Amino acid sequence: MRALPFLLPPWLQAAGQASHAPLRLSATLLKATALELTILAGHLLLYPSGITQESRPASRPTGTPHLPPADGARPVVLLHGFIDNRSVFVLLRRSLAQHGRHHVESLNYSVLTCDIRTAADLLAQHIEEICERTGHREVDIVGHSLGGLIARYYIQRRGGDHRVRTLVTLGTPHEGTSVVPLMSAHPIVRQMRPDSDVIAELREPAPGCSTRFVSFWSDLDQVMTPPRTARVDHPDLLTHNVPVTGIGHLALPVHPAVAAGIRQAIDSDDLASHADGSASVA
């Protein structure tokens, strides 16, 4: 694995300081669970607002001169998780806009999607349209859970690395997850299992892949079983794995500390130095 030398701010670098005492762990778990339930309640209220695809500017007419981008900031594409929609990114989108990332787009894939490969092909079409419309050669992607796996498949298996500068994944089952065996009746859930063909394809060699991979994974993510399955560990990929403590799966796309790490990941072009970082938000 090639380590991605992207620097987290000092206040995010206090990794591994939490006590392993049972009492402290129980309190942290209770706090994280309460936060997950609160976020779930809020998300259920917002969910209807994200069911439809967001409106987008019209594409350039055929034959129109290709104008250079209006600014140097790459577009950011947000990709949601299983049985979710773009409403999960309301707070992250606001955070990105407040810090200069004004070109942010979300892609809804259907809840009826049954194949990660098909979803990756849809993502490829979406990104080509964005690049054609904006004049940018590359985009950044932030994917939550299954969304990160779809984006990674597009990059590794569909040649998307020439279009994606940085992929940030939040609680994505890069090595597959064994949570809730009964849900394996759904085809796309089976593709997220450790022994699936999709996970096996992503383990195959990927020489020359130029995309940078930054994965945020949480020790209290109950959807990732085991939690470290949300790390990207591949010898051919430029990766940086950021452990997050104190929050669960649903909190990853909405927590301000994680949002700060995401902003730095997509803004950083420094490949000259390396620092391991983690986000402790307990």
N, C-alpha and C positions, 0 to 999 in steps of 0.2 A: 504493500500500500504506500503510495506517495502522499506525504502529508501536505495539506494545504496550509501555508503560512499566513493565515489571516488572524489579525489581532483583535481580541475582545478588550473592551475598556477595563481598567483596573477593578471597577466595582462589580464586574462579572467574573472575576478570576479567582474567587474564593472557593475553589473546588474542594470537595471532600472534607469540609470542616465540620459537618453535622455529626453529632454523637450517635453511636450505634446503640445506645441504651434503649431497652424496650419501651420505657415510658416516653422518651422523646420521640421514638419512631411511631408509637401509637398516636401521640398528639399530632404529629405531622401528617399521618395518614388520615386522621379525622378531619383535620383542617383542609387537606386536599380534597377529600370526599365531599365536604360541605361546599367547597368552591366548585367542584364538578357539577353538583346538583343545582347550584345557583346559575351557573353558565348554561346548563341544559334548559332550565326554565326560561331564561332569557332568549335562548336560541329558538325555542319552540314558538315564542311570540314573533320572532323575526323571520322564521322559516318561510311563511307565505310570500314575503316580499322578495325572496330570491328564487322562486320557482321558475319564472320566465328568464330567458336569456336577456342580458343587458343590451340596451341599444348601443350601436356603434356607428361611427362616422362612415359615410359612403366611401367605397374604394375608389381609387383614381380611375377615370375612364381610360380605356385602352388607347395607347398612343400618346397619353399625356406625358410631358417630360418629367423625369424622375427628380424631384426636388430633394436637396439634402435635408437631413433632420433639423427641426427647429431648435433643438437643444441636444446636448451630448448625453443626457441620461437615457439609458436603454429602457424600453417598455418593460413593465413587470406583468407577468401573467400569473394569476392565482387559480389554483386547481384544488377543488374541495375533495372531501373523502366520501366513503361509502354511504349511500342513502342520505346524502346531504346536498347542499347547494351553495351558491355564492354568498348567501347571507352570513355564513360563518366568518367571512373576512371583513365585516363592517368596521371593526376597530383597527385591524391591521391596515386596511386601506386608508383610513383616516390618518394613522401614524405615518404611513409612507408619504401621503400628500403633504402633511405638515413639515416634512423634512425634504421637500423638493422633488419627490417622485410623483409627478402629476399624471403621467401616462400609465395608468394601471387598468388592466382588463381582467375580467373573470370569465372562465369557460364553464358552463354547466354541461355535464354529460348526463344522459338520461338515467333515472333510477332503474330502468329496465336494461341497462347495459350489462351484458353477460360475458364480455371478453376484454381483457386488458389490452390485447393487441389492437382490437377495433377502436377502443378509446384512444390509444396512442396514435392511430392513423388520423382520427378526428382532430387531435391536438396538433398534429403536423400541419393539417390544412389551415387550422386557426392561426398558427404562428406564421405560416407563409403569407397569409392575408394581412396580418399585422405588419410584417416587414415590408410588404409591397405598399401598404397604405401610408406608413410612417417614414419610409426611407431608411430605417435602421436595418443593419445587417444582422444584429443579434438582439436577443431578449434575455431577461432573467425570469426564472420561474420559482414560485413558492408553492409547494404542494403539501397539503395536510393528509396524513394517513394514506389511503389508497391513491389519492391524487399524486403524491410523490412517487409512487410505484409506476403509475401510468407515465409520468414525465420521464422517469429513469429509463423505462422501456423504450420510449420514443428516442431518447438520446443514444442509448447503447445499441439498440437493435434496428432502429429506423434511420440512422445517420443524422439524428438531430443535434449532434454536438457542434455542427457548423453554424447552428442558429442559436444555441443556448450558451451564454457566457457562464452563468452560475445557476445551479439548481439547489435550492434550499428545501429540505424535507423536514416535516414536523411529525414525529410519531409515525413514521412510515415502516411497514414490515419488510425491510430489505432482505432479511433472511427467512421471511415467512413467520406467521404467528399461529399458534395452536389454540387460541382463545375460542370459547363457545363452540365445541365440536358440532352441536346440532345445527349450526348455521351453514355447515358444509353442503347443505342441500342447494344453496345458491352457487351457480357456476363461478362467479367472480370471487366468492369467498374461498372456493376450492383453489383458485389460482393464487391466493395469498397464503396457502399452507406451505410449510417448509419443504415438502416433497413434491411440489407442483412443477409442471413443465416450465412455467414462466419464471419461477425462482431459479430453476436449473439454467435457463437461458441467460439470466443475468449474472450467473456465476462464471459463464464462459469468458474466454479472453476478450479484451476490448483494447487492443493495441492502438495507440494514437488518439484515443478519445481526449478531446481538448477541454471539455466542460469541467468546471470546478463543482464539486459536490460538498455541501455543508449540511450535516444532519443534526438536528436537535432531538435528543432522546431523553426521556424522563424515567427516573427510578421508580416512580409511582404510577406509571402508565399501565393501567390494568387491561388495556386492549392489546398491548404488545406482550406476548408470552413466549420467551422471557423478554424483559425490557430491552436487553442489549440487541435484540433482533432489529431494532430501529437504527442501528449503526450501519454505515456503509464501509464494509471491509472487502476491498478488491485490489489486487496487486497492480492493476493497470490504470486505476482511476486516481485522480488528484482529489483527495478527500480531507475533510476536517470534521470530526465528530464532537459535538458539544453536549456533554451531559448536563441535564437540568434536574435540580432537586426540588421537591416540595410541591409539585403540581402534577395533575393527571393529563389524560389524553385530550380532553375537550379544552383545557386551559391553554394548550400550546399555541393556538392561533390568535389568542386574545390577550395574553399576559404582556404587560408593557416591557418587562425585562427581556422576554423572548423577542418582542418586536424590535427592541434596540439591537439585539444580536443579528436579527435578519437584515436590518438596515445596513449594519456594518459589513455583513457578508456580501451583499450585492453591490455595495459602494467600493469595497476594497479592491485595489489593483496591485497591492504590494506583495510581490512574490519573492522578496529578498530576505525576509526574516520569518521566524516561526515561533509561535507561542501557543501552548495548550491552554484552553480556557474552558470554563464551565459557568453555568448560570445557577446560582443558588437563590431561590425565590421563596423558600419556606418561611 
